[in-house]
Structure formats: C-alpha cells, structure tokens
C-alpha cells in the first residue's frame, strides 16, 4: 500500500514539526520576564510605562523589536550608558523573557503621557 505522504515529504514534515517545538521552547515567557523586570522598573516603570523622560515606554512594543534592542545594547551596536550596564547581566533567555513580558502589556496611551 502506498502512503498518502511520500517518505521524503514525511521526513521534511517531521523536521519542520521538530523545529517548531524547538522554537517554542526558545521563545520568551512573559511570566518569567515579569519576575526579571524588577531590574527595569526604576526607569521603565512597573507596568512598562516609563518613569523618566529619557527612558522609553516598553509596554506593548513588538517583542522582536525589544529583544533586538537589548541584543544591540549588549553588543554595543546601540549605545546608552545606563542600558549598557543593565544588559551585561542579561542572558539571551532573560532577553527573550523580558521582551515577551513587555510586549504582553497594554501599550502606553498618548493621552496619559507625561505632561
Ligand atoms: C537606570 C535606568 C534604566 C534601567 C534600570 C533600565 N533601562 Fe532600559 N533604557 C533606559 C534609557 C535611558 C533608555 C533609552 C536609551 C536610548 O536613548 O538609546 C532605555 C532603552 C531601553 C530599550 C529600548 C527601547 C526602544 O524603544 O528602543 C529597551 C528595550 C530597554 N531599555 C529595556 C530595558 C530592560 C528590559 C531593563 C531591565 C532589565 C531596562 N531597560 C532597565 C534606562 C534604563
């Protein structure tokens, strides 16, 4: 009997499914990020709404963007003295978790921005 899915396709599907599972495992966890966000609250606010005029709001920003910025601070590609100190202590998993956490928060509303 011939299988509906030829063998080489079945193998490709299995590889794709495995890759998806692996990606899932690597993705950030908002709950883990929340616990790590205590480090960030003084400047970016407990809820990702910035407490300082020079620090941006993080709440509701795109996860991939946040992670990319943290990696850029870590590599020195993006430079900021305060962030450079903070990111030193962050692992790639911390970065993913923090990005997932802040992306999960409701975005800051321009109507209640700082005066
Ligand atoms: C001492 C204050 C301070 C602390 C603490 C701090 N940040 Fe920042 N962060 C800043 C400032 C200031 C900027 C703006 C940098 C710039 O102008 O390039 C910034 C920028 C960022 C950006 C870029 C946002 C954007 O819109 O491009 C991200 C992401 C970020 N911080 C995440 C974090 C995370 C996550 C933590 C905690 C692990 C943290 N920060 C802790 C001050 C701080």
Backbone and ligand atoms as CSV (ligand in chain L), in Angstrom:
chain,resi,resn,atom,element,x,y,z
A,1,UNK,N,N,0.834,-1.192,0.000
A,1,UNK,CA,C,0.000,0.000,0.000
A,1,UNK,C,C,0.872,1.246,0.000
A,2,UNK,N,N,0.498,2.218,-0.842
A,2,UNK,CA,C,1.296,3.448,-0.879
A,2,UNK,C,C,0.789,4.448,0.148
A,3,UNK,N,N,1.697,5.058,0.820
A,3,UNK,CA,C,1.311,6.059,1.810
A,3,UNK,C,C,0.821,7.313,1.082
A,4,UNK,N,N,-0.052,8.049,1.684
A,4,UNK,CA,C,-0.565,9.278,1.069
A,4,UNK,C,C,0.552,10.318,0.984
A,5,UNK,N,N,1.398,10.347,2.006
A,5,UNK,CA,C,2.519,11.294,2.018
A,5,UNK,C,C,3.798,10.536,1.680
A,6,UNK,N,N,4.437,10.881,0.543
A,6,UNK,CA,C,5.694,10.192,0.208
A,6,UNK,C,C,6.708,10.350,1.344
A,7,UNK,N,N,7.588,9.342,1.471
A,7,UNK,CA,C,8.529,9.287,2.597
A,7,UNK,C,C,9.360,10.567,2.752
A,8,UNK,N,N,9.895,11.078,1.629
A,8,UNK,CA,C,10.776,12.243,1.803
A,8,UNK,C,C,9.993,13.451,2.323
A,9,UNK,N,N,8.732,13.529,1.949
A,9,UNK,CA,C,7.924,14.629,2.479
A,9,UNK,C,C,7.631,14.421,3.959
A,10,UNK,N,N,7.376,13.176,4.313
A,10,UNK,CA,C,7.082,12.879,5.718
A,10,UNK,C,C,8.276,13.282,6.579
A,11,UNK,N,N,9.474,13.006,6.071
A,11,UNK,CA,C,10.676,13.357,6.845
A,11,UNK,C,C,10.780,14.891,6.980
A,12,UNK,N,N,10.512,15.592,5.881
A,12,UNK,CA,C,10.578,17.062,5.922
A,12,UNK,C,C,9.544,17.598,6.924
A,13,UNK,N,N,8.382,16.982,6.932
A,13,UNK,CA,C,7.350,17.423,7.886
A,13,UNK,C,C,7.802,17.206,9.322
A,14,UNK,N,N,8.431,16.059,9.564
A,14,UNK,CA,C,8.891,15.755,10.914
A,14,UNK,C,C,9.946,16.777,11.350
A,15,UNK,N,N,10.828,17.130,10.420
A,15,UNK,CA,C,11.871,18.121,10.743
A,15,UNK,C,C,11.222,19.471,11.046
A,16,UNK,N,N,10.228,19.836,10.232
A,16,UNK,CA,C,9.549,21.121,10.439
A,16,UNK,C,C,8.843,21.133,11.792
A,17,UNK,N,N,8.195,20.023,12.126
A,17,UNK,CA,C,7.476,19.954,13.407
A,17,UNK,C,C,8.469,20.073,14.559
A,18,UNK,N,N,9.597,19.418,14.423
A,18,UNK,CA,C,10.613,19.486,15.475
A,18,UNK,C,C,11.122,20.921,15.623
A,19,UNK,N,N,11.352,21.579,14.492
A,19,UNK,CA,C,11.851,22.959,14.527
A,19,UNK,C,C,10.844,23.858,15.250
A,20,UNK,N,N,9.556,23.629,15.001
A,20,UNK,CA,C,8.529,24.433,15.668
A,20,UNK,C,C,8.567,24.232,17.176
A,21,UNK,N,N,8.716,22.980,17.593
A,21,UNK,CA,C,8.777,22.679,19.021
A,21,UNK,C,C,9.998,23.364,19.624
A,22,UNK,N,N,11.125,23.307,18.906
A,22,UNK,CA,C,12.353,23.916,19.411
A,22,UNK,C,C,12.173,25.431,19.539
A,23,UNK,N,N,11.536,26.037,18.532
A,23,UNK,CA,C,11.304,27.483,18.575
A,23,UNK,C,C,10.445,27.853,19.777
A,24,UNK,N,N,9.414,27.043,19.982
A,24,UNK,CA,C,8.504,27.259,21.102
A,24,UNK,C,C,9.293,27.268,22.412
A,25,UNK,N,N,10.213,26.321,22.548
A,25,UNK,CA,C,10.990,26.198,23.777
A,25,UNK,C,C,11.907,27.408,23.967
A,26,UNK,N,N,12.358,27.990,22.854
A,26,UNK,CA,C,13.289,29.109,22.948
A,26,UNK,C,C,12.580,30.436,23.207
A,27,UNK,N,N,11.300,30.507,22.834
A,27,UNK,CA,C,10.592,31.778,22.925
A,27,UNK,C,C,10.520,32.243,24.374
A,28,UNK,N,N,10.396,33.561,24.546
A,28,UNK,CA,C,10.360,34.108,25.886
A,28,UNK,C,C,9.072,33.796,26.620
A,29,UNK,N,N,9.160,33.785,27.935
A,29,UNK,CA,C,7.986,33.558,28.767
A,29,UNK,C,C,7.638,34.859,29.487
A,30,UNK,N,N,6.419,35.386,29.256
A,30,UNK,CA,C,6.041,36.632,29.927
A,30,UNK,C,C,6.099,36.517,31.451
A,31,UNK,N,N,5.737,35.336,31.989
A,31,UNK,CA,C,5.740,35.176,33.457
A,31,UNK,C,C,7.167,35.256,34.000
A,32,UNK,N,N,8.084,34.590,33.312
A,32,UNK,CA,C,9.484,34.649,33.752
A,32,UNK,C,C,10.016,36.071,33.589
A,33,UNK,N,N,9.595,36.733,32.523
A,33,UNK,CA,C,10.039,38.102,32.268
A,33,UNK,C,C,9.560,39.057,33.345
A,34,UNK,N,N,8.339,38.836,33.812
A,34,UNK,CA,C,7.780,39.705,34.848
A,34,UNK,C,C,8.657,39.670,36.094
A,35,UNK,N,N,9.102,38.474,36.461
A,35,UNK,CA,C,9.946,38.337,37.647
A,35,UNK,C,C,11.283,39.061,37.463
A,36,UNK,N,N,11.784,39.061,36.225
A,36,UNK,CA,C,13.086,39.688,35.965
A,36,UNK,C,C,12.967,41.202,35.783
A,37,UNK,N,N,11.743,41.682,35.571
A,37,UNK,CA,C,11.547,43.090,35.225
A,37,UNK,C,C,11.736,44.032,36.411
A,38,UNK,N,N,11.905,43.492,37.616
A,38,UNK,CA,C,12.133,44.347,38.780
A,38,UNK,C,C,13.359,45.230,38.551
A,39,UNK,N,N,14.318,44.683,37.835
A,39,UNK,CA,C,15.549,45.404,37.489
A,39,UNK,C,C,15.287,46.652,36.658
A,40,UNK,N,N,14.209,46.654,35.954
A,40,UNK,CA,C,13.957,47.678,34.937
A,40,UNK,C,C,12.968,48.739,35.408
A,41,UNK,N,N,12.233,48.415,36.498
A,41,UNK,CA,C,11.090,49.239,36.893
A,41,UNK,C,C,11.473,50.665,37.261
A,42,UNK,N,N,12.640,50.857,37.859
A,42,UNK,CA,C,13.012,52.197,38.307
A,42,UNK,C,C,12.978,53.184,37.150
A,43,UNK,N,N,13.362,52.738,35.982
A,43,UNK,CA,C,13.394,53.653,34.838
A,43,UNK,C,C,12.229,53.439,33.877
A,44,UNK,N,N,11.838,52.190,33.665
A,44,UNK,CA,C,10.803,51.927,32.659
A,44,UNK,C,C,9.423,51.725,33.273
A,45,UNK,N,N,9.315,51.839,34.610
A,45,UNK,CA,C,8.014,51.699,35.259
A,45,UNK,C,C,7.646,50.252,35.530
A,46,UNK,N,N,6.840,50.033,36.567
A,46,UNK,CA,C,6.415,48.675,36.931
A,46,UNK,C,C,5.613,48.032,35.817
A,47,UNK,N,N,4.839,48.842,35.108
A,47,UNK,CA,C,3.980,48.324,34.055
A,47,UNK,C,C,4.511,48.666,32.665
A,48,UNK,N,N,5.816,48.980,32.584
A,48,UNK,CA,C,6.405,49.284,31.280
A,48,UNK,C,C,6.124,50.689,30.799
A,49,UNK,N,N,5.537,51.506,31.689
A,49,UNK,CA,C,5.337,52.919,31.347
A,49,UNK,C,C,6.427,53.704,32.047
A,50,UNK,N,N,7.230,54.315,31.251
A,50,UNK,CA,C,8.441,54.943,31.732
A,50,UNK,C,C,8.229,55.955,32.856
A,51,UNK,N,N,9.190,55.962,33.789
A,51,UNK,CA,C,9.165,56.897,34.905
A,51,UNK,C,C,10.125,58.064,34.683
A,52,UNK,N,N,10.899,57.987,33.613
A,52,UNK,CA,C,11.913,59.018,33.364
A,52,UNK,C,C,11.725,59.572,31.965
A,53,UNK,N,N,11.899,60.906,31.805
A,53,UNK,CA,C,11.679,61.467,30.463
A,53,UNK,C,C,12.575,60.834,29.399
A,54,UNK,N,N,13.788,60.426,29.771
A,54,UNK,CA,C,14.685,59.894,28.731
A,54,UNK,C,C,14.555,58.392,28.486
A,55,UNK,N,N,13.747,57.714,29.329
A,55,UNK,CA,C,13.574,56.263,29.124
A,55,UNK,C,C,12.268,55.999,28.378
A,56,UNK,N,N,12.316,55.216,27.321
A,56,UNK,CA,C,11.093,54.959,26.544
A,56,UNK,C,C,10.124,54.012,27.254
A,57,UNK,N,N,8.837,54.123,26.914
A,57,UNK,CA,C,7.852,53.142,27.379
A,57,UNK,C,C,8.171,51.808,26.705
A,58,UNK,N,N,8.052,50.726,27.445
A,58,UNK,CA,C,8.298,49.402,26.851
A,58,UNK,C,C,6.993,48.630,26.635
A,59,UNK,N,N,5.960,48.988,27.395
A,59,UNK,CA,C,4.698,48.245,27.331
A,59,UNK,C,C,4.121,48.245,25.919
A,60,UNK,N,N,3.786,47.065,25.448
A,60,UNK,CA,C,3.111,46.946,24.171
A,60,UNK,C,C,3.993,47.091,22.952
A,61,UNK,N,N,5.293,47.256,23.149
A,61,UNK,CA,C,6.173,47.306,21.977
A,61,UNK,C,C,6.311,45.889,21.420
A,62,UNK,N,N,6.678,45.789,20.168
A,62,UNK,CA,C,6.776,44.484,19.496
A,62,UNK,C,C,7.917,43.661,20.120
A,63,UNK,N,N,7.593,42.404,20.423
A,63,UNK,CA,C,8.547,41.523,21.118
A,63,UNK,C,C,9.909,41.435,20.402
A,64,UNK,N,N,9.850,41.209,19.093
A,64,UNK,CA,C,11.098,41.058,18.331
A,64,UNK,C,C,11.927,42.337,18.365
A,65,UNK,N,N,11.244,43.479,18.351
A,65,UNK,CA,C,11.945,44.762,18.404
A,65,UNK,C,C,12.648,44.927,19.748
A,66,UNK,N,N,11.930,44.631,20.836
A,66,UNK,CA,C,12.512,44.783,22.179
A,66,UNK,C,C,13.734,43.883,22.328
A,67,UNK,N,N,13.603,42.635,21.896
A,67,UNK,CA,C,14.725,41.693,22.017
A,67,UNK,C,C,15.903,42.189,21.180
A,68,UNK,N,N,15.617,42.681,19.975
A,68,UNK,CA,C,16.695,43.159,19.104
A,68,UNK,C,C,17.422,44.344,19.744
A,69,UNK,N,N,16.668,45.239,20.413
A,69,UNK,CA,C,17.308,46.397,21.049
A,69,UNK,C,C,18.214,45.948,22.198
A,70,UNK,N,N,17.727,44.979,22.984
A,70,UNK,CA,C,18.533,44.506,24.122
A,70,UNK,C,C,19.819,43.847,23.617
A,71,UNK,N,N,19.700,43.071,22.546
A,71,UNK,CA,C,20.914,42.468,21.970
A,71,UNK,C,C,21.854,43.553,21.441
A,72,UNK,N,N,21.256,44.603,20.851
A,72,UNK,CA,C,22.088,45.680,20.296
A,72,UNK,C,C,22.811,46.446,21.402
A,73,UNK,N,N,22.145,46.647,22.554
A,73,UNK,CA,C,22.819,47.301,23.688
A,73,UNK,C,C,23.961,46.403,24.163
A,74,UNK,N,N,23.709,45.105,24.177
A,74,UNK,CA,C,24.705,44.159,24.697
A,74,UNK,C,C,25.933,44.102,23.787
A,75,UNK,N,N,25.700,44.161,22.480
A,75,UNK,CA,C,26.827,44.067,21.538
A,75,UNK,C,C,27.524,45.416,21.379
A,76,UNK,N,N,26.877,46.495,21.856
A,76,UNK,CA,C,27.471,47.817,21.709
A,76,UNK,C,C,27.047,48.501,20.422
A,77,UNK,N,N,26.266,47.796,19.603
A,77,UNK,CA,C,25.775,48.363,18.345
A,77,UNK,C,C,24.892,49.587,18.641
A,78,UNK,N,N,24.083,49.489,19.703
A,78,UNK,CA,C,23.317,50.641,20.180
A,78,UNK,C,C,23.930,51.046,21.501
A,79,UNK,N,N,24.253,52.323,21.625
A,79,UNK,CA,C,24.948,52.735,22.838
A,79,UNK,C,C,24.109,53.622,23.745
A,80,UNK,N,N,24.047,53.243,24.996
A,80,UNK,CA,C,23.453,54.073,26.038
A,80,UNK,C,C,24.092,53.622,27.339
A,81,UNK,N,N,24.636,54.567,28.102
A,81,UNK,CA,C,25.385,54.194,29.308
A,81,UNK,C,C,24.566,53.399,30.301
A,82,UNK,N,N,23.330,53.841,30.554
A,82,UNK,CA,C,22.511,53.164,31.547
A,82,UNK,C,C,22.164,51.757,31.096
A,83,UNK,N,N,21.724,51.612,29.855
A,83,UNK,CA,C,21.336,50.298,29.358
A,83,UNK,C,C,22.543,49.371,29.223
A,84,UNK,N,N,23.694,49.934,28.916
A,84,UNK,CA,C,24.891,49.095,28.761
A,84,UNK,C,C,25.191,48.361,30.065
A,85,UNK,N,N,24.995,49.053,31.187
A,85,UNK,CA,C,25.253,48.429,32.490
A,85,UNK,C,C,24.227,47.333,32.757
A,86,UNK,N,N,22.975,47.657,32.483
A,86,UNK,CA,C,21.886,46.713,32.761
A,86,UNK,C,C,22.006,45.422,31.941
A,87,UNK,N,N,22.260,45.551,30.658
A,87,UNK,CA,C,22.220,44.347,29.807
A,87,UNK,C,C,23.386,43.390,30.047
A,88,UNK,N,N,24.440,43.880,30.672
A,88,UNK,CA,C,25.575,42.990,30.966
A,88,UNK,C,C,25.126,41.740,31.700
A,89,UNK,N,N,24.180,41.920,32.625
A,89,UNK,CA,C,23.750,40.804,33.474
A,89,UNK,C,C,22.715,39.906,32.799
A,90,UNK,N,N,22.232,40.287,31.607
A,90,UNK,CA,C,21.139,39.533,30.992
A,90,UNK,C,C,21.644,38.419,30.074
A,91,UNK,N,N,21.075,37.222,30.231
A,91,UNK,CA,C,21.368,36.106,29.323
A,91,UNK,C,C,20.422,36.222,28.129
A,92,UNK,N,N,20.695,35.485,27.048
A,92,UNK,CA,C,19.758,35.504,25.912
A,92,UNK,C,C,18.344,35.083,26.334
A,93,UNK,N,N,18.232,34.153,27.267
A,93,UNK,CA,C,16.902,33.738,27.747
A,93,UNK,C,C,16.233,34.873,28.515
A,94,UNK,N,N,17.011,35.598,29.349
A,94,UNK,CA,C,16.461,36.759,30.071
A,94,UNK,C,C,15.894,37.766,29.067
A,95,UNK,N,N,16.651,38.002,28.009
A,95,UNK,CA,C,16.233,38.974,26.990
A,95,UNK,C,C,14.920,38.534,26.356
A,96,UNK,N,N,14.825,37.258,26.001
A,96,UNK,CA,C,13.582,36.754,25.399
A,96,UNK,C,C,12.412,36.877,26.372
A,97,UNK,N,N,12.656,36.549,27.639
A,97,UNK,CA,C,11.580,36.606,28.629
A,97,UNK,C,C,11.128,38.048,28.865
A,98,UNK,N,N,12.085,38.956,28.993
A,98,UNK,CA,C,11.746,40.359,29.225
A,98,UNK,C,C,10.999,40.943,28.019
A,99,UNK,N,N,11.459,40.604,26.819
A,99,UNK,CA,C,10.794,41.106,25.609
A,99,UNK,C,C,9.361,40.573,25.555
A,100,UNK,N,N,9.174,39.298,25.900
A,100,UNK,CA,C,7.826,38.700,25.869
A,100,UNK,C,C,6.938,39.375,26.909
A,101,UNK,N,N,7.510,39.664,28.075
A,101,UNK,CA,C,6.724,40.295,29.143
A,101,UNK,C,C,6.262,41.689,28.739
A,102,UNK,N,N,7.193,42.531,28.322
A,102,UNK,CA,C,6.808,43.907,27.992
A,102,UNK,C,C,5.875,43.957,26.783
A,103,UNK,N,N,6.081,43.046,25.821
A,103,UNK,CA,C,5.201,43.017,24.646
A,103,UNK,C,C,3.783,42.620,25.044
A,104,UNK,N,N,3.646,41.871,26.149
A,104,UNK,CA,C,2.320,41.395,26.557
A,104,UNK,C,C,1.521,42.466,27.313
A,105,UNK,N,N,2.165,43.548,27.716
A,105,UNK,CA,C,1.475,44.594,28.489
A,105,UNK,C,C,0.719,45.537,27.552
A,106,UNK,N,N,-0.385,46.130,28.057
A,106,UNK,CA,C,-1.108,47.078,27.199
A,106,UNK,C,C,-0.221,48.281,26.898
A,107,UNK,N,N,-0.226,48.763,25.656
A,107,UNK,CA,C,0.649,49.880,25.298
A,107,UNK,C,C,0.278,51.143,26.059
A,108,UNK,N,N,1.263,51.972,26.232
A,108,UNK,CA,C,1.036,53.244,26.896
A,108,UNK,C,C,0.167,54.107,25.993
A,109,UNK,N,N,-0.713,54.855,26.605
A,109,UNK,CA,C,-1.637,55.691,25.839
A,109,UNK,C,C,-1.100,57.124,25.798
A,110,UNK,N,N,-1.063,57.686,24.610
A,110,UNK,CA,C,-0.532,59.044,24.465
A,110,UNK,C,C,-1.308,60.030,25.344
A,111,UNK,N,N,-2.584,59.738,25.605
A,111,UNK,CA,C,-3.420,60.652,26.382
A,111,UNK,C,C,-2.941,60.781,27.827
A,112,UNK,N,N,-2.283,59.707,28.352
A,112,UNK,CA,C,-1.802,59.844,29.725
A,112,UNK,C,C,-0.274,59.899,29.791
A,113,UNK,N,N,0.309,60.392,28.720
A,113,UNK,CA,C,1.767,60.554,28.679
A,113,UNK,C,C,2.166,61.655,29.663
A,114,UNK,N,N,3.441,61.732,29.945
A,114,UNK,CA,C,3.919,62.763,30.868
A,114,UNK,C,C,3.628,64.148,30.302
A,115,UNK,N,N,3.292,65.094,31.159
A,115,UNK,CA,C,2.992,66.443,30.661
A,115,UNK,C,C,4.242,67.104,30.074
L,1,LIG,C1,C,18.871,53.385,35.001
L,1,LIG,C2,C,17.717,53.451,34.144
L,1,LIG,C3,C,17.369,52.227,33.299
L,1,LIG,C4,C,17.183,50.944,33.735
L,1,LIG,C5,C,17.312,50.398,35.141
L,1,LIG,C6,C,16.786,50.179,32.567
L,1,LIG,N1,N,16.732,50.972,31.452
L,1,LIG,FE1,FE,16.187,50.416,29.562
L,1,LIG,N2,N,16.547,52.304,28.897
L,1,LIG,C7,C,16.960,53.363,29.679
L,1,LIG,C8,C,17.159,54.526,28.842
L,1,LIG,C9,C,17.611,55.907,29.314
L,1,LIG,C10,C,16.837,54.129,27.513
L,1,LIG,C11,C,16.923,54.989,26.230
L,1,LIG,C12,C,18.218,54.664,25.563
L,1,LIG,C13,C,18.482,55.498,24.352
L,1,LIG,O1,O,18.167,56.691,24.375
L,1,LIG,O2,O,19.019,54.932,23.391
L,1,LIG,C14,C,16.466,52.724,27.590
L,1,LIG,C15,C,16.077,51.971,26.493
L,1,LIG,C16,C,15.629,50.668,26.554
L,1,LIG,C17,C,15.114,49.907,25.432
L,1,LIG,C18,C,14.943,50.405,24.005
L,1,LIG,C19,C,13.503,50.817,23.823
L,1,LIG,C20,C,13.186,51.437,22.485
L,1,LIG,O3,O,12.039,51.884,22.343
L,1,LIG,O4,O,14.032,51.461,21.587
L,1,LIG,C21,C,14.771,48.684,25.907
L,1,LIG,C22,C,14.178,47.528,25.117
L,1,LIG,C23,C,15.068,48.676,27.323
L,1,LIG,N3,N,15.589,49.901,27.685
L,1,LIG,C24,C,14.840,47.607,28.156
L,1,LIG,C25,C,15.210,47.567,29.497
L,1,LIG,C26,C,15.082,46.386,30.318
L,1,LIG,C27,C,14.475,45.063,29.852
L,1,LIG,C28,C,15.572,46.713,31.552
L,1,LIG,C29,C,15.732,45.816,32.764
L,1,LIG,C30,C,16.452,44.583,32.559
L,1,LIG,C31,C,15.984,48.106,31.498
L,1,LIG,N4,N,15.756,48.583,30.226
L,1,LIG,C32,C,16.498,48.828,32.573
L,1,LIG,C33,C,17.155,53.351,31.048
L,1,LIG,C34,C,17.083,52.231,31.857
